[in-house]
């Protein structure tokens, strides 16, 4: 029967003594419902190990994920942070398990063996960089070079990849994506924001497209001339698409030159333009990034120390009643100060659940903030096979490890 669980062991009960049968009892002899119950109790680390045992085990986990029990309640797990080098190929890749506070060996699944976008034989991201967005256990990747090659996967359940139809539109100077997943229906959407500079003008053409998994198609939501630059960061929170508009600024000006725009996706149609709500940014920021933490818009940015716009510290804000409220900023201690000196203005940001990760783009240093305990922490450096003084450019993303959803 299609979608039935594959045998989870090749062990046979024949030609063995009764004592041996007790210690090597074949899991596949159990009723299918019991197999599902066993799989539902696996932790993320256990699932990763089980998938490497044999293909039947891997397919069994995939089958369970595609039809989890109705009364199954996913246990909340702290996120993983996957770090990769965008310039050099290397043998090992690692993810930081924030629950166990350690780096574990981790590979991102292959998207297509024929095109070899992420070949299993080679480390991922060694030749191609991606726009990346994660939501509720799923991760969306889009090739930065073509801006139309997109796939979605659950990094924990490595046997299922969903290639999306090619994204519409031309390649843009600035582009970003955001993903939003509904666990109950197992449907997801991907929003893409692009900005094109117009000739002999300070204006840009902004285009917003939306992919829906239930229809497996793209819809053009908005294409218009605007007076700002977008397409650097966006996020979806509760059917609202937030993106950052960057306005022209005068060199040395410390006044805010960013503004957050909110588009209501639930009211979107192909015929009407999206209604825009604006959210003011409290001060001049660098490297502004938008995150969805537990359904709330969260803003992370570097706070400049002077008109030179060099970073003094990093601040985190949350949206409260259409206003940004500062939650915290990186403490002025020796450990964090050393990290801020290392990033030299270049850092990437991602977040999930109660965690925000801030990564240096030029070293293996990773800074983490935990909302639940209000603690900043510098994570031990990733055990990648090169030193920080080597020539490389690092990036990364975090994702929620879930076993109950596949694309």
Secondary structure, 3 states (H helix, E strand, C coil): CCCCCCCCCCCCCCCCCHHHHHHCCCHHHCCHHHHHHHHHCCCHHHHHHHHCCCHHHHHHHHHHHHCCCCCCCCCCCCCEEEEEECCCCCCCCEEEECCCCEEEECCCCCCCCCCCCCCCCCCCCCCCCEEEEEECCEEEEEECCCCCCEEEECCCCCCCEEECCCCCCCCCCEEEEEEEEECCCCEEEEEEEEEEECCCCCCEEEEEEEEECCCCEEEEEEEEEECCECCCCEEEECCEEEEEEECCCCCCCCCCCEEEEEEEHHHCCCCCCCCEEEEECCCCEEEEEEEEECCEEEEEEEEECCCCCCEEEEEEEEEECCEEEEEEECCCCHHHHHHHHHHCCCEEEEEECCEEEEEECCCCCEEEEECCCCEEEEECCCCCCCCCCCCCCEEEEEECCCCCCCC
